[in-house]
């Protein structure tokens, strides 16, 4: 099995932890503040990981274009987390997580429009099934 599949599955498992731990953790606090604390913890954790793996020396390899897109990715991720925690505060964790996974469908659309990727019938069918599944999981 390719390592990227293992990493993607681990990402999905840990993303499930975000929903469950987040839902429990924000019951009595403001979701924006919870997102902020989570982000600081993630930043510190990732700095420690980068430091322990000797990766911080590669910061100089960033050019302006790379840095710009990493910054845009960071802002997009922060907005995603803010809205995710807003939704978790008031909605069921399973429904919020299911709708959040529609990001796969949006990635497919953006990849076709912006990256020139091609839509296969398998990808199209998968996107349709994901959308139906997310809607069904979010209905009461």
N, CA, C and O atoms as a DFTB+ gen file, in Angstrom:
560 C
 N C O
     1  1       0.848      -1.177       0.000
     2  2       0.000       0.000       0.000
     3  2       0.894       1.241       0.000
     4  3       1.823       1.332       0.803
     5  1       0.622       2.198      -0.893
     6  2       1.439       3.416      -0.930
     7  2       1.350       4.190       0.387
     8  3       0.305       4.208       1.037
     9  1       2.442       4.817       0.765
    10  2       2.475       5.537       2.038
    11  2       1.485       6.695       2.075
    12  3       0.988       7.041       3.146
    13  1       1.188       7.307       0.917
    14  2       0.257       8.434       0.934
    15  2      -1.129       7.991       1.382
    16  3      -1.862       8.774       1.986
    17  1      -1.497       6.750       1.096
    18  2      -2.806       6.246       1.525
    19  2      -2.824       6.076       3.042
    20  3      -3.805       6.420       3.701
    21  1      -1.749       5.552       3.583
    22  2      -1.648       5.403       5.043
    23  2      -1.724       6.774       5.708
    24  3      -2.450       6.948       6.687
    25  1      -0.974       7.754       5.179
    26  2      -1.000       9.105       5.741
    27  2      -2.391       9.730       5.638
    28  3      -2.843      10.391       6.574
    29  1      -3.070       9.528       4.512
    30  2      -4.413      10.088       4.323
    31  2      -5.401       9.462       5.306
    32  3      -6.259      10.156       5.851
    33  1      -5.283       8.151       5.534
    34  2      -6.170       7.495       6.489
    35  2      -5.881       7.965       7.918
    36  3      -6.808       8.161       8.703
    37  1      -4.618       8.144       8.252
    38  2      -4.272       8.693       9.570
    39  2      -4.822      10.110       9.712
    40  3      -5.311      10.483      10.778
    41  1      -4.743      10.895       8.647
    42  2      -5.308      12.239       8.666
    43  2      -6.805      12.187       8.958
    44  3      -7.314      12.987       9.743
    45  1      -7.508      11.254       8.334
    46  2      -8.949      11.119       8.555
    47  2      -9.254      10.729       9.999
    48  3     -10.198      11.246      10.596
    49  1      -8.462       9.822      10.560
    50  2      -8.673       9.400      11.954
    51  2      -8.472      10.594      12.889
    52  3      -9.285      10.825      13.785
    53  1      -7.394      11.353      12.683
    54  2      -7.137      12.501      13.549
    55  2      -8.146      13.620      13.314
    56  3      -8.472      14.355      14.246
    57  1      -8.644      13.763      12.090
    58  2      -9.696      14.746      11.817
    59  2     -10.969      14.384      12.578
    60  3     -11.697      15.268      13.029
    61  1     -11.236      13.093      12.721
    62  2     -12.384      12.664      13.525
    63  2     -12.194      13.094      14.979
    64  3     -13.151      13.480      15.650
    65  1     -10.964      13.025      15.454
    66  2     -10.669      13.496      16.808
    67  2     -10.938      14.977      16.971
    68  3     -11.386      15.415      18.031
    69  1     -10.669      15.757      15.927
    70  2     -10.967      17.191      15.971
    71  2     -12.450      17.404      16.247
    72  3     -12.818      18.219      17.093
    73  1     -13.298      16.674      15.538
    74  2     -14.749      16.831      15.715
    75  2     -15.195      16.415      17.114
    76  3     -15.938      17.139      17.776
    77  1     -14.743      15.258      17.554
    78  2     -15.200      14.742      18.847
    79  2     -14.642      15.560      20.001
    80  3     -15.396      16.015      20.861
    81  1     -13.320      15.750      20.026
    82  2     -12.716      16.520      21.113
    83  2     -13.177      17.974      21.078
    84  3     -13.409      18.586      22.120
    85  1     -13.310      18.523      19.861
    86  2     -13.772      19.899      19.725
    87  2     -15.182      20.076      20.239
    88  3     -15.458      21.035      20.959
    89  1     -16.078      19.175      19.888
    90  2     -17.472      19.258      20.336
    91  2     -17.543      19.225      21.855
    92  3     -18.289      19.995      22.460
    93  1     -16.774      18.341      22.473
    94  2     -16.758      18.258      23.932
    95  2     -16.136      19.522      24.527
    96  3     -16.620      20.052      25.527
    97  1     -15.061      19.997      23.902
    98  2     -14.309      21.116      24.456
    99  2     -14.982      22.474      24.348
   100  3     -14.690      23.363      25.148
   101  1     -15.876      22.660      23.379
   102  2     -16.455      23.991      23.203
   103  2     -17.837      24.143      23.828
   104  3     -18.520      25.140      23.592
   105  1     -18.247      23.170      24.616
   106  2     -19.583      23.235      25.205
   107  2     -19.796      24.499      26.028
   108  3     -20.889      25.065      26.005
   109  1     -18.793      24.948      26.746
   110  2     -18.975      26.088      27.654
   111  2     -18.070      27.271      27.341
   112  3     -17.863      28.134      28.195
   113  1     -17.519      27.325      26.110
   114  2     -16.652      28.447      25.746
   115  2     -17.022      28.959      24.360
   116  3     -17.702      28.280      23.590
   117  1     -16.567      30.150      24.065
   118  2     -16.774      30.739      22.746
   119  2     -15.984      29.950      21.701
   120  3     -14.818      29.621      21.915
   121  1     -16.621      29.654      20.581
   122  2     -15.968      28.831      19.559
   123  2     -14.784      29.547      18.905
   124  3     -13.818      28.898      18.505
   125  1     -14.847      30.869      18.793
   126  2     -13.712      31.602      18.217
   127  2     -12.496      31.501      19.124
   128  3     -11.379      31.280      18.656
   129  1     -12.715      31.662      20.420
   130  2     -11.616      31.534      21.372
   131  2     -11.052      30.114      21.364
   132  3      -9.837      29.926      21.421
   133  1     -11.934      29.117      21.294
   134  2     -11.474      27.723      21.250
   135  2     -10.636      27.475      19.999
   136  3      -9.620      26.782      20.056
   137  1     -11.059      28.040      18.872
   138  2     -10.297      27.893      17.629
   139  2      -8.933      28.554      17.760
   140  3      -7.933      28.021      17.279
   141  1      -8.889      29.700      18.403
   142  2      -7.630      30.416      18.605
   143  2      -6.667      29.599      19.459
   144  3      -5.496      29.443      19.113
   145  1      -7.168      29.082      20.573
   146  2      -6.324      28.263      21.458
   147  2      -5.833      27.029      20.706
   148  3      -4.660      26.667      20.800
   149  1      -6.724      26.388      19.965
   150  2      -6.352      25.211      19.175
   151  2      -5.242      25.557      18.186
   152  3      -4.290      24.794      18.021
   153  1      -5.367      26.708      17.531
   154  2      -4.370      27.124      16.539
   155  2      -3.008      27.367      17.170
   156  3      -1.982      26.991      16.603
   157  1      -2.994      27.993      18.339
   158  2      -1.725      28.248      19.035
   159  2      -1.075      26.915      19.419
   160  3       0.130      26.731      19.247
   161  1      -1.877      26.002      19.934
   162  2      -1.351      24.686      20.311
   163  2      -0.792      23.969      19.087
   164  3       0.279      23.367      19.151
   165  1      -1.517      24.034      17.977
   166  2      -1.028      23.406      16.752
   167  2       0.280      24.041      16.290
   168  3       1.204      23.336      15.885
   169  1       0.362      25.371      16.350
   170  2       1.578      26.057      15.904
   171  2       2.776      25.649      16.752
   172  3       3.847      25.354      16.222
   173  1       2.595      25.633      18.066
   174  2       3.686      25.237      18.955
   175  2       4.080      23.783      18.707
   176  3       5.265      23.462      18.623
   177  1       3.083      22.909      18.592
   178  2       3.345      21.493      18.339
   179  2       4.122      21.312      17.037
   180  3       5.107      20.575      16.995
   181  1       3.675      21.987      15.970
   182  2       4.336      21.833      14.672
   183  2       5.734      22.451      14.665
   184  3       6.632      21.935      13.998
   185  1       5.929      23.546      15.397
   186  2       7.280      24.091      15.535
   187  2       8.207      23.092      16.222
   188  3       9.356      22.913      15.819
   189  1       7.693      22.447      17.260
   190  2       8.502      21.435      17.953
   191  2       8.820      20.258      17.032
   192  3       9.944      19.754      17.035
   193  1       7.850      19.823      16.254
   194  2       8.084      18.725      15.312
   195  2       9.114      19.144      14.266
   196  3      10.055      18.400      13.991
   197  1       8.941      20.330      13.679
   198  2       9.896      20.816      12.669
   199  2      11.300      20.948      13.251
   200  3      12.283      20.582      12.607
   201  1      11.387      21.472      14.469
   202  2      12.677      21.612      15.130
   203  2      13.316      20.254      15.389
   204  3      14.503      20.060      15.128
   205  1      12.521      19.311      15.906
   206  2      13.079      17.993      16.234
   207  2      13.504      17.225      14.987
   208  3      14.400      16.384      15.058
   209  1      12.872      17.502      13.844
   210  2      13.236      16.834      12.595
   211  2      14.275      17.614      11.792
   212  3      14.666      17.195      10.702
   213  1      14.718      18.742      12.329
   214  2      15.724      19.546      11.644
   215  2      15.219      20.236      10.392
   216  3      15.994      20.465       9.463
   217  1      13.957      20.569      10.344
   218  2      13.351      21.149       9.131
   219  2      13.390      22.671       9.094
   220  3      13.207      23.256       8.026
   221  1      13.620      23.328      10.222
   222  2      13.560      24.795      10.257
   223  2      14.619      25.446       9.376
   224  3      14.454      26.593       8.959
   225  1      15.691      24.740       9.090
   226  2      16.743      25.288       8.237
   227  2      16.263      25.517       6.807
   228  3      16.875      26.286       6.066
   229  1      15.170      24.854       6.413
   230  2      14.667      24.954       5.044
   231  2      13.749      26.162       4.826
   232  3      13.254      26.365       3.717
   233  1      13.519      26.956       5.863
   234  2      12.669      28.142       5.735
   235  2      13.216      29.074       4.656
   236  3      12.446      29.742       3.967
   237  1      14.513      29.123       4.509
   238  2      15.122      30.011       3.508
   239  2      14.832      29.563       2.077
   240  3      15.075      30.317       1.134
   241  1      14.319      28.351       1.904
   242  2      14.012      27.870       0.558
   243  2      12.682      28.431       0.031
   244  3      12.340      28.213      -1.131
   245  1      11.940      29.145       0.869
   246  2      10.681      29.755       0.450
   247  2      10.969      30.983      -0.401
   248  3      11.700      31.880       0.021
   249  1      10.386      31.025      -1.616
   250  2      10.453      32.255      -2.399
   251  2       9.135      33.003      -2.199
   252  3       8.257      32.510      -1.491
   253  1       8.978      34.170      -2.801
   254  2       7.779      34.987      -2.588
   255  2       6.503      34.271      -3.027
   256  3       5.485      34.340      -2.338
   257  1       6.553      33.595      -4.150
   258  2       5.365      32.891      -4.654
   259  2       4.978      31.767      -3.704
   260  3       3.809      31.623      -3.347
   261  1       5.955      30.977      -3.296
   262  2       5.701      29.878      -2.370
   263  2       5.125      30.406      -1.068
   264  3       4.123      29.892      -0.572
   265  1       5.754      31.422      -0.522
   266  2       5.302      31.998       0.736
   267  2       3.887      32.552       0.603
   268  3       3.070      32.387       1.509
   269  1       3.592      33.204      -0.511
   270  2       2.250      33.763      -0.728
   271  2       1.183      32.670      -0.691
   272  3       0.139      32.834      -0.060
   273  1       1.451      31.561      -1.368
   274  2       0.461      30.492      -1.405
   275  2       0.372      29.742      -0.070
   276  3      -0.699      29.254       0.290
   277  1       1.473      29.647       0.658
   278  2       1.428      29.043       1.991
   279  2       0.613      29.939       2.929
   280  3      -0.165      29.444       3.744
   281  1       0.793      31.252       2.811
   282  2       0.016      32.198       3.625
   283  2      -1.468      32.086       3.278
   284  3      -2.307      32.019       4.176
   285  1      -1.799      32.065       1.982
   286  2      -3.204      31.906       1.577
   287  2      -3.789      30.595       2.089
   288  3      -4.943      30.550       2.514
   289  1      -2.995      29.532       2.050
   290  2      -3.434      28.248       2.572
   291  2      -3.698      28.343       4.078
   292  3      -4.677      27.790       4.580
   293  1      -2.826      29.043       4.784
   294  2      -3.001      29.220       6.228
   295  2      -4.254      30.015       6.563
   296  3      -4.982      29.671       7.495
   297  1      -4.505      31.076       5.806
   298  2      -5.713      31.877       6.023
   299  2      -6.956      31.042       5.708
   300  3      -7.945      31.089       6.440
   301  1      -6.898      30.287       4.624
   302  2      -8.020      29.418       4.256
   303  2      -8.271      28.377       5.347
   304  3      -9.418      28.118       5.712
   305  1      -7.207      27.791       5.859
   306  2      -7.343      26.813       6.942
   307  2      -7.919      27.430       8.202
   308  3      -8.761      26.824       8.864
   309  1      -7.471      28.636       8.537
   310  2      -7.986      29.317       9.732
   311  2      -9.476      29.617       9.578
   312  3     -10.249      29.418      10.515
   313  1      -9.879      30.092       8.405
   314  2     -11.298      30.348       8.171
   315  2     -12.107      29.056       8.223
   316  3     -13.222      29.034       8.745
   317  1     -11.538      27.981       7.679
   318  2     -12.202      26.685       7.742
   319  2     -12.428      26.267       9.194
   320  3     -13.521      25.825       9.550
   321  1     -11.408      26.403      10.026
   322  2     -11.532      26.020      11.434
   323  2     -12.544      26.895      12.159
   324  3     -13.335      26.399      12.962
   325  1     -12.523      28.210      11.877
   326  2     -13.490      29.102      12.520
   327  2     -14.919      28.663      12.217
   328  3     -15.739      28.520      13.124
   329  1     -15.210      28.452      10.933
   330  2     -16.562      28.059      10.562
   331  2     -16.896      26.651      11.044
   332  3     -18.045      26.365      11.380
   333  1     -15.898      25.772      11.080
   334  2     -16.100      24.412      11.579
   335  2     -16.518      24.453      13.049
   336  3     -17.460      23.771      13.452
   337  1     -15.812      25.256      13.844
   338  2     -16.129      25.339      15.264
   339  2     -17.436      26.083      15.501
   340  3     -18.162      25.755      16.439
   341  1     -17.759      27.094      14.661
   342  2     -19.074      27.739      14.746
   343  2     -20.156      26.687      14.546
   344  3     -21.127      26.634      15.301
   345  1     -19.985      25.850      13.525
   346  2     -20.971      24.813      13.217
   347  2     -21.029      23.768      14.328
   348  3     -22.115      23.345      14.723
   349  1     -19.864      23.349      14.835
   350  2     -19.830      22.336      15.903
   351  2     -20.521      22.819      17.166
   352  3     -21.151      22.034      17.875
   353  1     -20.403      24.100      17.444
   354  2     -20.997      24.671      18.660
   355  2     -22.506      24.417      18.687
   356  3     -23.083      24.173      19.747
   357  1     -23.132      24.476      17.522
   358  2     -24.590      24.394      17.470
   359  2     -25.143      23.145      16.796
   360  3     -26.337      22.867      16.906
   361  1     -24.316      22.402      16.113
   362  2     -24.822      21.251      15.360
   363  2     -24.259      19.941      15.850
   364  3     -23.345      19.915      16.674
   365  1     -24.809      18.844      15.339
   366  2     -24.299      17.523      15.714
   367  2     -22.927      17.272      15.071
   368  3     -22.704      17.616      13.910
   369  1     -22.034      16.683      15.823
   370  2     -20.666      16.457      15.333
   371  2     -20.671      15.637      14.044
   372  3     -19.900      15.929      13.130
   373  1     -21.520      14.625      13.957
   374  2     -21.534      13.784      12.756
   375  2     -22.016      14.558      11.538
   376  3     -21.471      14.383      10.448
   377  1     -23.009      15.397      11.694
   378  2     -23.512      16.196      10.579
   379  2     -22.520      17.255      10.133
   380  3     -22.306      17.460       8.938
   381  1     -21.914      17.927      11.108
   382  2     -20.915      18.954      10.783
   383  2     -19.734      18.325      10.059
   384  3     -19.279      18.846       9.041
   385  1     -19.236      17.206      10.582
   386  2     -18.095      16.539       9.956
   387  2     -18.440      16.054       8.551
   388  3     -17.612      16.135       7.643
   389  1     -19.659      15.551       8.373
   390  2     -20.062      15.073       7.048
   391  2     -20.100      16.219       6.043
   392  3     -19.590      16.083       4.931
   393  1     -20.694      17.337       6.418
   394  2     -20.745      18.482       5.502
   395  2     -19.353      19.051       5.262
   396  3     -19.041      19.493       4.157
   397  1     -18.516      19.040       6.301
   398  2     -17.141      19.524       6.149
   399  2     -16.381      18.691       5.120
   400  3     -15.517      19.213       4.415
   401  1     -16.694      17.417       5.030
   402  2     -16.004      16.539       4.082
   403  2     -16.407      16.815       2.637
   404  3     -15.831      16.248       1.709
   405  1     -17.392      17.682       2.448
   406  2     -17.696      18.126       1.095
   407  2     -16.534      18.933       0.528
   408  3     -16.530      19.279      -0.653
   409  1     -15.551      19.230       1.370
   410  2     -14.339      19.883       0.872
   411  2     -13.718      19.041      -0.246
   412  3     -13.087      19.586      -1.152
   413  1     -13.890      17.732      -0.188
   414  2     -13.378      16.853      -1.248
   415  2     -14.008      17.223      -2.590
   416  3     -13.324      17.274      -3.612
   417  1     -15.303      17.479      -2.578
   418  2     -16.007      17.861      -3.803
   419  2     -15.520      19.226      -4.278
   420  3     -15.293      19.426      -5.471
   421  1     -15.358      20.168      -3.342
   422  2     -14.864      21.495      -3.718
   423  2     -13.427      21.431      -4.241
   424  3     -13.075      22.156      -5.172
   425  1     -12.605      20.576      -3.654
   426  2     -11.241      20.396      -4.163
   427  2     -11.279      19.890      -5.596
   428  3     -10.518      20.358      -6.443
   429  1     -12.157      18.939      -5.869
   430  2     -12.294      18.414      -7.228
   431  2     -12.660      19.538      -8.202
   432  3     -12.054      19.670      -9.266
   433  1     -13.648      20.339      -7.831
   434  2     -14.079      21.449      -8.698
   435  2     -12.944      22.447      -8.906
   436  3     -12.656      22.840     -10.037
   437  1     -12.295      22.858      -7.803
   438  2     -11.199      23.833      -7.908
   439  2     -10.006      23.266      -8.676
   440  3      -9.341      23.991      -9.416
   441  1      -9.735      21.970      -8.502
   442  2      -8.620      21.345      -9.222
   443  2      -8.880      21.337     -10.729
   444  3      -7.961      21.517     -11.528
   445  1     -10.121      21.128     -11.100
   446  2     -10.478      21.171     -12.533
   447  2     -10.341      22.597     -13.056
   448  3      -9.746      22.826     -14.109
   449  1     -10.898      23.556     -12.311
   450  2     -10.911      24.951     -12.770
   451  2      -9.547      25.632     -12.704
   452  3      -9.187      26.388     -13.607
   453  1      -8.788      25.370     -11.643
   454  2      -7.552      26.125     -11.403
   455  2      -6.266      25.358     -11.715
   456  3      -5.244      25.964     -12.037
   457  1      -6.314      24.042     -11.621
   458  2      -5.101      23.249     -11.816
   459  2      -5.103      22.460     -13.119
   460  3      -4.117      21.808     -13.462
   461  1      -6.210      22.524     -13.837
   462  2      -6.285      21.819     -15.115
   463  2      -6.424      20.318     -15.004
   464  3      -6.164      19.597     -15.968
   465  1      -6.835      19.830     -13.830
   466  2      -7.051      18.392     -13.691
   467  2      -8.308      18.008     -14.468
   468  3      -9.171      18.845     -14.733
   469  1      -8.394      16.740     -14.824
   470  2      -9.507      16.275     -15.634
   471  2     -10.500      15.500     -14.780
   472  3     -10.121      14.792     -13.847
   473  1     -11.773      15.646     -15.114
   474  2     -12.837      14.938     -14.421
   475  2     -13.065      13.593     -15.096
   476  3     -13.382      13.530     -16.284
   477  1     -12.903      12.531     -14.341
   478  2     -13.218      11.201     -14.863
   479  2     -14.622      10.837     -14.390
   480  3     -15.173      11.474     -13.493
   481  1     -15.178       9.825     -14.994
   482  2     -16.510       9.410     -14.567
   483  2     -16.472       8.885     -13.136
   484  3     -17.443       9.028     -12.393
   485  1     -15.345       8.275     -12.747
   486  2     -15.214       7.769     -11.380
   487  2     -15.189       8.913     -10.369
   488  3     -15.845       8.852      -9.329
   489  1     -14.419       9.963     -10.691
   490  2     -14.359      11.121      -9.790
   491  2     -15.710      11.817      -9.706
   492  3     -16.143      12.221      -8.627
   493  1     -16.370      11.952     -10.848
   494  2     -17.692      12.578     -10.866
   495  2     -18.704      11.801     -10.046
   496  3     -19.459      12.376      -9.261
   497  1     -18.713      10.484     -10.235
   498  2     -19.620       9.635      -9.473
   499  2     -19.295       9.696      -7.983
   500  3     -20.196       9.776      -7.147
   501  1     -18.015       9.658      -7.660
   502  2     -17.604       9.754      -6.256
   503  2     -18.054      11.061      -5.632
   504  3     -18.512      11.078      -4.490
   505  1     -17.929      12.163      -6.373
   506  2     -18.354      13.469      -5.867
   507  2     -19.860      13.493      -5.634
   508  3     -20.332      14.037      -4.635
   509  1     -20.602      12.911      -6.547
   510  2     -22.064      12.855      -6.390
   511  2     -22.444      12.019      -5.161
   512  3     -23.301      12.416      -4.371
   513  1     -21.799      10.860      -5.011
   514  2     -22.092      10.001      -3.864
   515  2     -21.685      10.651      -2.547
   516  3     -22.402      10.538      -1.552
   517  1     -20.536      11.334      -2.533
   518  2     -20.110      12.062      -1.332
   519  2     -21.122      13.132      -0.961
   520  3     -21.460      13.298       0.211
   521  1     -21.600      13.852      -1.959
   522  2     -22.565      14.921      -1.711
   523  2     -23.862      14.348      -1.149
   524  3     -24.403      14.871      -0.175
   525  1     -24.362      13.274      -1.759
   526  2     -25.585      12.628      -1.262
   527  2     -25.378      12.120       0.159
   528  3     -26.240      12.308       1.018
   529  1     -24.245      11.481       0.411
   530  2     -23.945      10.959       1.739
   531  2     -23.854      12.067       2.777
   532  3     -24.368      11.916       3.885
   533  1     -23.210      13.177       2.438
   534  2     -23.080      14.281       3.394
   535  2     -24.446      14.863       3.721
   536  3     -24.739      15.177       4.875
   537  1     -25.274      15.005       2.700
   538  2     -26.630      15.534       2.938
   539  2     -27.432      14.575       3.815
   540  3     -28.084      15.002       4.768
   541  1     -27.385      13.293       3.500
   542  2     -28.132      12.307       4.293
   543  2     -27.645      12.278       5.737
   544  3     -28.452      12.175       6.660
   545  1     -26.333      12.368       5.939
   546  2     -25.790      12.324       7.310
   547  2     -26.108      13.584       8.102
   548  3     -26.093      13.563       9.333
   549  1     -26.395      14.681       7.406
   550  2     -26.659      15.930       8.129
   551  2     -28.152      16.149       8.394
   552  3     -28.516      17.056       9.142
   553  1     -29.019      15.328       7.791
   554  2     -30.453      15.453       8.028
   555  2     -30.826      14.826       9.363
   556  3     -30.227      13.838       9.788
   557  1     -31.809      15.404      10.008
   558  2     -32.259      14.847      11.304
   559  2     -33.194      13.692      11.079
   560  3     -33.679      13.093      12.040
